[in-house]
Amino acid sequence: MNYPINVYAYLGDAYLALVVKTHLVELGIRKSKDLTQASIRYLSAQAQADFIVYAQNQPWFDDIMKEYFLRGRNYKADTIPKNATVMTYRLSTGCEAVFGYYYIHQDHESLNQLWDYYKTFIQEKYETISVR
């Protein structure tokens, strides 16, 4: 399957939104305000950019990840980010493209492993876990 890179990023964004929100509900967070605040920590462009910068220095960051990250990062979007710098936005788009690649290719093992790395990174960096 060969799609434009923005499609990979679009589906990667949707995948991340779903797994993050499911994860937060499974943690026992129930109040809408708390769910929203916690999900922002996971889904912000800054969090995604921080993760992908970290990931590039890990032994599990392979050539496929690098290829789709770079393609996503270099994609010229028509929109201008509201709450992020252009560079942060591009890094986050690259991160989403990697998730999208594994989602489109139905590589569930790699997708789940990448989600585990992402979740652990966000929890450690942002200390997001706070069940009410």
C-alpha positions in Angstrom: 0.0 0.0 0.0 1.4 3.3 -1.0 -0.4 6.4 0.2 0.7 10.0 0.5 2.6 10.7 3.7 -0.1 12.9 5.1 -2.4 9.9 5.1 0.0 7.9 7.2 0.2 10.9 9.6 -3.6 11.3 9.7 -4.1 7.6 10.6 -1.3 7.6 13.0 -2.9 10.6 14.8 -6.2 8.8 14.9 -4.6 5.6 16.2 -2.7 7.5 18.9 -5.9 9.3 20.0 -7.8 6.1 20.4 -5.1 4.1 22.3 -4.3 7.0 24.6 -8.0 7.6 25.5 -8.6 3.9 26.0 -5.5 3.7 28.2 -6.7 6.6 30.3 -10.1 5.1 30.8 -8.5 1.7 31.7 -6.4 3.6 34.4 -9.7 4.5 36.0 -9.9 8.2 35.0 -13.6 9.0 34.6 -14.1 12.8 34.8 -14.2 14.5 31.4 -12.0 17.3 32.6 -9.4 14.8 33.9 -9.5 12.7 30.7 -9.0 15.8 28.6 -6.1 17.1 30.6 -4.4 13.7 30.7 -4.9 13.1 27.0 -3.4 16.5 26.1 -0.2 15.4 27.9 0.0 12.4 25.6 -1.3 13.9 22.4 0.3 17.3 22.3 2.6 18.1 19.4 5.3 18.8 22.0 4.9 15.3 23.6 5.1 13.6 20.2 8.1 15.7 19.1 9.9 14.9 22.4 9.2 11.2 21.9 10.5 11.1 18.3 13.7 12.9 19.2 14.2 10.4 22.0 13.3 7.5 19.8 15.8 8.3 17.1 18.6 7.5 19.6 17.2 4.1 20.6 18.4 0.8 19.2 14.8 -0.2 18.2 14.4 2.9 15.9 14.9 1.1 12.6 15.2 2.1 9.0 11.4 2.0 8.3 10.8 4.3 11.3 13.4 6.6 10.1 12.1 6.7 6.6 8.5 7.4 7.6 9.5 9.9 10.3 11.6 11.9 7.8 8.9 11.8 5.2 6.3 13.0 7.7 8.6 15.6 9.1 9.3 17.0 5.7 5.7 17.1 4.6 4.6 20.6 3.8 1.2 21.0 5.5 -1.3 23.6 4.5 -2.1 24.5 8.1 -0.1 26.6 10.6 0.1 25.2 14.1 -1.7 27.1 16.8 0.0 25.8 19.9 3.4 24.6 18.6 6.3 25.9 16.7 6.6 24.9 13.1 9.5 22.5 14.0 7.6 20.9 16.8 4.7 20.4 14.5 6.8 18.8 11.8 8.5 16.5 14.3 5.1 15.5 15.7 3.8 14.9 12.1 6.8 12.6 11.6 6.0 10.7 14.8 2.3 10.3 13.7 3.5 9.0 10.2 5.5 6.2 11.9 2.4 5.1 13.9 0.4 5.4 10.7 2.8 3.2 8.7 2.5 0.3 11.2 -1.3 0.8 11.4 -1.8 0.8 7.6 0.4 -2.3 7.2 -1.4 -4.0 10.1 1.9 -4.7 11.8 0.2 -5.1 15.2 3.3 -6.4 16.9 5.4 -3.4 15.9 2.5 -1.0 16.6 2.0 -2.3 20.1 5.7 -2.2 20.8 5.9 1.4 19.6 2.9 2.3 21.7 4.5 0.7 24.8 7.7 2.8 24.2 5.6 5.9 23.7 3.5 5.3 26.8 6.5 4.6 29.0 8.3 7.7 27.7 5.3 10.0 28.3 4.7 8.6 31.7 8.3 9.1 32.7 8.8 12.5 31.2 5.5 14.1 32.0 4.4 12.1 35.1 0.9 12.0 33.7 -0.6 9.2 35.9 -3.0 10.7 38.4 -6.1 8.6 39.0 -8.9 10.5 40.8 
